[in-house]
Amino acid sequence: MDTAWLIADPEPYEDFDLGPFKTGKEAEVFLVERIAPDGRSCLLAHKRYRPRTVTSKGELEALGFQRAADFVNDRVYRDGHVIRNSRDRRAVAKKTRHGREVLHRGWPDNEYDMLVRLAAAGVMVPYPVARTADGVLMQYIGDRSMAAPRLARAGLDRDGVTRAAAQLVENLYRMAGAGIVHADLSVYNLLWWDDALWIIDLPQAVDIGTNGQAFDFLHRDLLNVAAWFHSRSVDFDPEAVFADLLAAATGRS
């Protein structure tokens, strides 16, 4: 079904929360059905970031979450992030409660911005629909019977894994050309649906031009996925791919 109208058309519509279908370190993903007045509908994914100032089970459940946030050691990913408001910068420097909230807002902001840039570059990422109050509304990958499985759980045969490796490299070239490194890449944040590979979970993605560790993250990403491909007897040379991606990122490809 062509669902572009549900994303871009200003026509009135209603969104219905159908409940969570995925949980992660910092956020949970909820299935949303968007219905137009004429009955047309589609499914969207709403990635909602858990509030760091709320940790009790009762409060989290009241907000629809199943557990508290537990992501740590996030400073290295924030290198290059710009906080434009001077009050917010001071709060972050003093590590006040407001400063922690500012940093927390930075993750969905970064993910939405990265999705916009990557979608424009032709990378297979869920299309960003909107930045919501507590997260990101985006294209849902899957159908009404099931969400797209993670690559690690997709049950592909060797030919399928080979196709996935080739598609991953193609998408990484596009990402490098757009100046972006995933920085937390693994086969658990790659989806496989309708013979296509999708890249998800990008809050920690970094800009090559502003993050001094971007290429270190890229090399680590490649080693992570290479180990899985090798375990499936599929060739994936992380060093050769890394060299080619460096050339693409620096404009020498």
SULMOKA-V103246 format. One record per backbone hydrogen bond with DSSP energy under -0.5 kcal/mol. NH is the residue of the N-H (numbers start at 0). CO is the residue of the C=O. If there is no record, write none. Layout:
NH CO
NH CO
//
This chain:
2 0
5 2
6 2
6 3
7 3
8 4
13 34
15 32
17 15
17 30
20 28
21 28
23 26
27 47
28 21
29 27
29 45
30 18
31 43
32 15
33 31
33 41
34 13
34 32
35 39
36 11
38 35
41 33
43 31
44 137
45 29
46 44
46 135
47 27
47 45
48 46
48 133
49 25
53 50
54 52
59 55
60 56
61 57
62 58
63 60
64 59
69 24
76 73
77 73
77 74
78 74
80 77
82 80
83 81
88 84
89 85
90 86
91 87
92 88
93 89
94 90
94 91
95 90
99 95
100 96
101 97
102 98
103 99
104 100
105 101
106 102
106 103
107 103
108 104
109 105
110 106
111 107
112 108
113 109
114 110
115 111
116 112
117 113
118 114
119 115
120 116
121 118
122 117
124 122
125 198
128 136
129 136
131 129
131 134
135 46
136 129
137 44
137 135
138 126
139 42
141 139
142 145
147 140
148 191
150 189
151 186
152 149
153 150
160 156
161 157
162 158
163 159
164 160
165 161
166 162
167 163
168 164
169 165
170 166
171 167
172 168
173 169
174 170
175 171
176 172
177 173
178 175
179 174
180 205
188 185
190 197
191 148
192 195
195 192
197 190
198 123
199 188
204 201
205 180
207 178
209 206
210 206
211 209
213 210
216 212
217 213
218 214
219 215
220 216
221 217
222 218
223 219
224 220
225 221
226 222
227 223
228 224
229 225
230 226
231 227
231 228
232 229
233 228
237 235
240 236
241 237
242 238
243 239
244 240
245 241
246 242
247 243
248 244
249 245
250 247
251 246
252 246
//
